[in-house]
């Protein structure tokens, strides 16, 4: 794909996102905070509106027409998600509120009930807090021990170090697929194959990969994979857990309540089969249907096309950042095909603190993230108190990168001018 | 870029204090010590106070920390303004500063340097940056028995 064609991709889709067509402080919005949350296309907004206007009803309960329609749409969305990540069965997809809840589900239902004192959980220093704190809970409760894979000199996952940590004590590897801070794409297939040799289970945090590239859970052979809807054009309040069917069936329920039961007595109950065993209470029905609409929308563009276009944006973003000597980026530099990293750049400048930078860019209509991006241990490891982060999606353009770079340069000059 | 708005926020004094703070370090001796932070952004401050012999006046204030221009300049200006004040006067200044951040007050002539922080009131998400040092000062002066290691400004 040439850049000219790729520009056409963004140009084709931008009209689908109503929110992108507005001014912030009198400047066209340049939204570069997609790793935090993506924007929503009109088809997703329409799906929410249609549900609430024409068939709002509770699922799996009523025999009336609207309830049947809501149930069909809710379960059809599950089929779409299952196909999107190539799950072997639709029952392998559990809806959750978000990625954190999905990881907590595994931590409580599997980790708390399975792990023994001295068992080892391997994480990495680049984990998002959501894939760290639930395992701290598990370790504190069970006596399991946390081990952390460190980084190479190029700030990528150190596969040799990972290999050296594996042993018969390893019971779980929980690893982020694409770092939300470093942008590196971790070799999860290789890690899973290695971990399985020791009989360890592997959970993949795919929040930053599922929205941006084709994912095949069967080819990956992960035991669990989690993602959040709102980073992939769907509403907030919906995420999902993929798990191998036999594993999910063997896990006890996480939350108790309505929906997840088979037969209830005053003193005991039997539970529904998966997936409903893990979906206690009235679920986020509209949001699940919205997630289905988002999956349809992404499939309509094609995940291969999205990934290829984002690789070109990545190359351009890093080329332009390299023009500013004051800017230090984190994570690996993109290779010639930019297939080693995601379309985001965490960076610092010598003179402008990330929060000041974010305020200054906001005045230019540009939304970036500043702070520790929920990876505080990684920031400590990198020796950076906080970083600024520009993260892209398929609706971002080369022109927007130019606008961002010009404003970044102006901000550096503005701070420098006092002493110039 | 709306440079006019930004020049209200990042007045020259603020950028100068950020680049070349005058009150960084630790007092000798350290009569009061308090750490403060803004957990969501990671800004931290370690504030130290030295009192006079009678213990009724603040002789010196110093700070260490990491943060944005707003939080660090605010700490530096605060340290300077506190010298010679009684703890009660300092606590009144905390009130006054927080009122200024709400756009409800400004400091009298005697403390006019602190008024350069007024521009922050126009940037609601940054008010907590300017308040961090003052919030930490309040904890240092009130010496609460159950104070956490860090006082949180959020």
Contacts between the chains, C-beta under 8 A, distances in Angstrom:
chain1	res1	chain2	res2	distance
A	25	B	2	5.4
A	25	B	5	7.6
A	26	B	2	6.9
A	27	B	1	7.9
A	351	B	19	7.9
A	352	B	69	7.9
A	353	B	67	6.9
A	353	B	68	4.0
A	353	B	69	5.9
A	354	B	68	7.5
A	355	B	41	5.9
A	355	B	43	7.7
A	355	B	67	7.7
A	355	B	68	4.0
A	355	B	70	7.6
A	355	B	126	7.4
A	355	B	129	6.7
A	356	B	10	7.3
A	356	B	68	4.9
A	356	B	69	4.9
A	356	B	70	7.0
A	359	B	6	7.8
A	359	B	9	7.0
A	359	B	123	6.3
A	359	B	125	7.8
A	359	B	126	6.1
A	360	B	1	7.2
A	360	B	6	6.0
A	363	B	1	5.6
A	363	B	2	4.5
A	363	B	5	5.8
A	363	B	6	5.7
A	364	B	1	4.5
A	364	B	2	7.6
A	370	B	41	7.3
A	371	B	40	6.7
A	371	B	41	4.9
A	371	B	42	6.1
A	372	B	41	7.8
A	372	B	42	5.1
A	376	B	42	7.1
A	379	B	42	7.3
A	385	B	42	5.4
A	385	B	43	7.9
A	385	B	44	7.8
A	385	B	66	4.6
A	385	B	67	7.8
A	386	B	41	6.5
A	386	B	42	4.8
A	407	B	1	6.1
A	410	B	1	5.7
A	411	B	1	8.0
A	414	B	3	7.3
A	414	B	6	6.9
A	414	B	10	7.4
A	415	B	10	7.7
A	415	B	15	6.5
A	415	B	69	7.7
A	418	B	12	5.8
A	418	B	15	4.4
A	418	B	16	6.4
A	418	B	19	7.1
A	419	B	19	6.4
